[in-house]
Amino acid sequence: MNHRLTPDEIYFKLYQMFPHAEAELVHNNAYELSIAVMLSAQTTDIAVNKVTPALFEKFPSVYELALSSPQEIETYIKTLGLYRNKAKSMFNFAHEVIGNFNGEIPNTREELMTLSGIGRKSANVILSVIFNVPAIAVDTHVERVSKRLRLAYQNDSVLKVEQKLMRKFRKEYWNKLHHLLIFFGRYHCKSQAPLCETCPFTSFCYYYKHL
């Protein structure tokens, strides 16, 4: 049976499964989340959370980061993938925040995306989590789940997925929805061996239908 649920129904079922879904990158402010998001590219939040305590103790703000060097930053993040590129981006990011925004992390997508290491997905995370601006950040989990639940087509780009989710779900749901989809993708609808036997969405799931 191909019983499609409405976006509202999907949202509430996800909420029932993961009521406490929230950002898993440990942070205390906009600067720390910006750096953590930057570091999370092609690695896990768990790995990022292992390196950030010492990193933020050494560089508590963009000012200390700007006074260091990419080489010094590297020593704190070398367990992460792409650490050389990330260290360079972090160093440039610090100088740009100081030079262009008086040391304050900006609160618009357009301004955030002018900063080194911050793409659209990262900007959406910062807007949503720190500034409570409605936004949906599409990472690999969100993209996979959206396509499996037929909220987007299989060949849609990341931007297309974001636009479709924004169109289908109420704006007041966006910030929580982002975390719900991530938790569902990370802990239930996994890339390999998803937990289909206890999933409430199999009646219309693209993946399940093609098993």
Beta strands, then each sheet from edge to edge (+ up, - down):
end
